[in-house]
Structure formats: structure tokens, C-alpha cells
Amino acid sequence: MESKIFHLDDDPDQIRLVEKYITKEMGLDYKGFGKSSEFKASFKVRKPELVIIDLDLEEGDNEGFEVLKYIRNELNSDANIIIMSRRGAIEDINYGTELGADDYITKPVDFQILKTKIKNLMGEVNELNFPFRKFKNEHVGKMQFNLSLTKIDESYIYFYSDHYILKQSKIIVENEVFHKLFKKERVKLVVHDSSIDESNGKYLWKTTIENVNDEYFQRLSNFILRAGS
Amino acid sequence: MKIKLEEFLKDLTPNYLDERRKEIPDLETLIKSKDFQAIKKKFHKLAGSGGGYGLDELSNLSKEIENHADLQEYDHIEQLFDQYKDYISKVEIEF
């Protein structure tokens, strides 16, 4: 039987997890690989319909990009490709899509998202066959909505929102409090958690600046202490 | 602390958590070695896998350790690893 989905990741814990979900929950054929050489050799023979590729592999960081180039440039394959990586920098996402990846998911894996993306790429989402137009080129947009700054502790900055947001999302926030905190009103933050607060039905976003350092923790502590004095 | 997980994780997360508990001495040795590149690599993996198994806090703490390993901030790593051990030892899972 041909494997419909190939997965390349050097972490056996990821392979076990994704294999279980794809085979048992989605009922699809799956094969996992820990080494890119084995993945490439098997790809040529079995021609999977969709592949999931990690970026940092045993053979080296960025090896996933090399595998992507191999699939698109050497094999000229049009298999659907999803990059699934802990790395979520916009540069990685852009480079991956430039090389021909169809989608990008950050780890830890959210299975609802993985399922939707697999079904979408394998043409199983539009059950009623509504017509749609898919854009190959990137069209960047901007989204603005209100967030309510709720608290700051010694590690995190918390907001309430009416909206759920994916972990590792990067956002730019404008708030006058940040002027006191960081000496600027627009700050780039990373969302580490978004969970529903049952007391008010809102999502509580837990954030930090993008690259935390000693100065960041010091600024938060000073800010908290000033409020208490 | 108790966390409720999805049914399909029933025969995965207990083993995963067991492995994490067993590898604590190795992680302690790794951190004491101050090999920041190796620490970063190991916790990069843990950050990527924990949340998939339903253990979000394991991923969050690992990600922070990974970031501090990148900055070679040993004291922060030690503090965070204490929190990591505490979480690993206390977390209880149910389905």
C-alpha cells in the first residue's frame, strides 16, 4: 500500500505522537522517518501525497530546507509539503514558502490545526465543492483589534481578549503603559499561552517581549515595585 | 496539579511523562556541564514535544530554558530547571 503521508522528524516523541493522530484519529496511511537520507530514498519510490518536514534534524540545523529543495528541485515533485518546526520566525516561514512549502505549522503541534491543514491540502475540506481561488503569492495584510492589558508580573504581560490566538504568535501592541515600561508605545510581543478564563468568558493571553533578557525582567520588576510604593 | 487530556493521548502521555521523569538525572548532568549548545538543542526538542502531549507548561518552561541557553545565562537556566522538575514531579494526568 502507498503511504499517503510521510513525516520527517528526528525526535521519536514527535513521530509517535503524529503517527497516532494521523492513523487513529484521521484514518490515513502514515510513515515516519528520523533521518533525511531514509526519507529521501523512500520518497523516490513511494511518492507520498503529503509530507510533513521538521527543519532542524539530526543531519544539521536547516536540513529540512535541504530536503524541501530536493523534493521540489531535484525530484520536481508537486507533493503537498507542510513544514512543522519549533522555529516560528517570519524569515523561516518566508524562506520555506519561497522554496515551495505549502504550509507551515509551529510546534508544539495543535492537532485541530494539523488536521485542517492536511484535509485542506488533500482536498477534503470543501465537501460541497464550493469554488475557491487559491493565491500562490503572498499578500500581506494587517489586523487590528482591542486588547485589555490586565496584569504584569515578574515574568509575563497579560491581556484579556475576545479572541483565541495561537501560541508563538507574534503581535505588535500599542499601549501607553509600555511607554513607562519600555520607553516606547509600540512593542513586539510573543504569545506564550491563550486560555479561556471561565470567570468572564474571555481569553487570557500570556506574553513576553520576543527575546527575553535580564533587562526585560528588571524592567518588569521595577515597574511592579514602583506601583507598590 | 491535575490536567485533563484528550482520549487519544491515553496510551502516549503516561509513557512520555515517565520518560521525562527518568531523564531528569541526565538533564541535571547536562545543565551542570554548561554546554549551552547541547542544552539549547535538548530543550528545543522538549519545547516542541511537550505541548503536543498535552503538557503545555513543560513546553513553556523548556522554551524559556532554550532561550536562556542561547544567552548562556546559567543562573536563569538553573532556576527554570527547578520549576521544570517541580512540574514534572507534581503533574497528574487524567482522561
Chai-1 contact restraints between the chains, C-beta under 6 A:
chainA,res_idxA,chainB,res_idxB,connection_type,confidence,min_distance_angstrom,max_distance_angstrom,comment,restraint_id
A,D11,B,K45,contact,1.0,0.0,6.0,A-B,restraint_1
A,D13,B,S49,contact,1.0,0.0,6.0,A-B,restraint_2
A,Q14,B,S49,contact,1.0,0.0,6.0,A-B,restraint_3
A,L17,B,G52,contact,1.0,0.0,6.0,A-B,restraint_4
A,K20,B,L12,contact,1.0,0.0,6.0,A-B,restraint_5
A,E25,B,F8,contact,1.0,0.0,6.0,A-B,restraint_6
A,R86,B,H44,contact,1.0,0.0,6.0,A-B,restraint_7
A,R86,B,A47,contact,1.0,0.0,6.0,A-B,restraint_8
A,R86,B,G48,contact,1.0,0.0,6.0,A-B,restraint_9
A,K107,B,G48,contact,1.0,0.0,6.0,A-B,restraint_10
A,P108,B,G51,contact,1.0,0.0,6.0,A-B,restraint_11
A,P108,B,G52,contact,1.0,0.0,6.0,A-B,restraint_12
A,P108,B,S59,contact,1.0,0.0,6.0,A-B,restraint_13
A,V109,B,G52,contact,1.0,0.0,6.0,A-B,restraint_14
A,H192,B,N60,contact,1.0,0.0,6.0,A-B,restraint_15
A,V212,B,N67,contact,1.0,0.0,6.0,A-B,restraint_16
